[in-house]
């Protein structure tokens, strides 16, 4: 069971996890950044059995907060389950919110320094490695990382947000015209589909759409939007790009 919450984390109802995923209901979550004493970051690849983003990489451990559970309790539980880490000391980092077509969450981010060993007893993680900022940048150019973690967590990890050492994360907001309220034409839906075809989630709204992508993929996103829109008789395309990890 999972708590369906409003944007402030207030509980609206308790639902099944299956319903939460099917209807993309907002829920509480935790993310725990694990770093070694020499400053490297622990990144991991998710199991292919996960109900969301199977096989993708993540920069933080964590998951859904159980009904009645505090954020701290959930963070300690997730660390123990996923990495076999007993978090006796855990530092609060920030509050976060993230909404896209796959997940809507109100999150608290924590950080733990732990040199291992790490165990993957519950099978949710199938491999992990400690990386420097340069190594994370290289890995992100070849592997898919959870967009929510990149948006909410990465900007708060000291030393890992330097755009020279690690690709930036950018939000791309776009509007395709002509605009008819409640009746998006093919010129609108085609541009959204073109971004999704790149493996990037899109939040489709009544007045515009947006997505989050690594900076080195933003040119591909923009090109896909423009090409699909004008190939389907768009008259005007507005694109706004914001760096999220500066």
TAZIGI-V84989 format. One record per residue. N is the residue number from 0. SS is DSSP state (A for helix, B for strand, O for the rest). OMEGA is omega as a letter, one per 30 degrees, with the letter a starting at -180 (none if undefined). D_CENTER is the distance of its C-alpha to the mean C-alpha in whole Angstrom. Layout:
# TAZIGI-V84989
N:SS:OMEGA:D_CENTER
N:SS:OMEGA:D_CENTER
This chain:
# TAZIGI-V84989
0:O:a:22
1:B:l:19
2:B:l:20
3:B:a:19
4:B:l:18
5:O:a:19
6:O:l:17
7:O:l:19
8:O:l:18
9:O:a:22
10:B:l:22
11:B:l:23
12:B:l:24
13:B:a:23
14:B:l:22
15:O:l:22
16:A:l:18
17:A:l:19
18:A:l:20
19:A:l:17
20:A:a:15
21:A:a:18
22:A:a:18
23:O:a:14
24:O:l:15
25:O:a:14
26:B:l:14
27:B:l:14
28:B:l:12
29:B:l:12
30:B:a:10
31:B:l:13
32:B:l:14
33:B:l:17
34:B:l:19
35:O:a:22
36:O:l:26
37:O:l:26
38:O:l:22
39:O:a:20
40:B:l:17
41:B:l:16
42:B:a:14
43:B:l:14
44:B:a:14
45:B:l:13
46:O:l:16
47:O:l:17
48:O:a:18
49:O:a:15
50:O:l:14
51:O:a:11
52:O:l:10
53:O:l:13
54:O:l:14
55:O:l:11
56:B:l:10
57:B:a:8
58:O:l:10
59:O:l:10
60:B:l:12
61:B:a:12
62:B:a:12
63:B:l:13
64:O:a:16
65:O:l:20
66:O:l:22
67:O:a:24
68:O:l:22
69:O:l:21
70:A:a:18
71:A:l:20
72:A:a:22
73:A:a:18
74:A:l:17
75:A:l:20
76:A:a:20
77:A:l:17
78:A:a:18
79:A:a:22
80:A:a:21
81:A:a:18
82:A:a:20
83:O:a:23
84:O:l:23
85:O:a:25
86:O:l:23
87:O:l:26
88:O:a:25
89:O:a:22
90:B:l:21
91:B:a:19
92:B:a:17
93:B:l:15
94:B:l:14
95:B:l:11
96:B:l:10
97:B:l:7
98:B:l:9
99:O:a:9
100:O:a:11
101:O:a:9
102:O:l:8
103:B:a:10
104:B:l:10
105:B:a:12
106:B:l:11
107:B:a:13
108:B:l:13
109:B:l:16
110:B:l:17
111:B:l:20
112:B:a:22
113:O:a:23
114:O:l:25
115:O:g:25
116:O:l:26
117:O:a:23
118:O:a:23
119:O:a:21
120:O:a:24
121:O:l:22
122:O:a:21
123:O:l:17
124:B:a:16
125:B:l:19
126:B:a:19
127:B:l:18
128:B:l:19
129:B:a:20
130:B:l:19
131:O:l:20
132:A:l:18
133:A:a:20
134:A:l:19
135:A:l:16
136:A:l:16
137:A:a:18
138:A:a:16
139:A:l:13
140:A:a:16
141:A:a:17
142:O:l:14
143:O:l:11
144:B:a:7
145:O:a:4
146:A:l:3
147:A:l:2
148:A:l:4
149:A:a:5
150:A:a:6
151:A:a:7
152:O:a:9
153:A:a:10
154:A:a:12
155:A:l:14
156:O:a:15
157:O:l:18
158:O:a:20
159:O:a:16
160:O:l:16
161:O:a:19
162:O:l:19
163:O:a:22
164:O:a:20
165:O:a:17
166:O:l:15
167:O:l:14
168:B:a:11
169:B:l:12
170:B:l:12
171:B:l:15
172:B:a:17
173:B:l:19
174:B:a:23
175:B:a:25
176:B:g:29
177:O:a:31
178:O:l:29
179:O:a:31
180:O:l:29
181:O:a:28
182:O:l:29
183:O:a:27
184:O:a:29
185:A:l:28
186:A:l:27
187:A:a:24
188:A:l:23
189:A:l:24
190:A:l:21
191:A:a:18
192:A:a:19
193:A:l:20
194:A:l:16
195:A:l:15
196:O:l:18
197:O:a:16
198:O:a:13
199:O:a:11
200:O:a:10
201:B:l:12
202:B:a:13
203:B:a:16
204:O:a:19
205:O:a:22
206:O:l:23
207:O:a:20
208:B:l:17
209:B:l:14
210:B:l:11
211:B:a:9
212:B:l:10
213:B:a:11
214:A:a:15
215:A:l:17
216:A:a:16
217:A:l:16
218:A:l:20
219:A:l:19
220:A:a:17
221:A:a:20
222:A:a:23
223:A:l:21
224:A:a:21
225:A:a:25
226:A:a:26
227:A:a:25
228:A:a:26
229:A:l:30
230:A:a:30
231:O:l:30
232:O:l:33
233:O:l:30
234:O:a:32
235:B:l:30
236:B:l:26
237:B:a:24
238:B:l:21
239:B:a:20
240:B:a:17
241:B:l:16
242:B:a:15
243:O:a:12
244:O:l:13
245:O:none:17
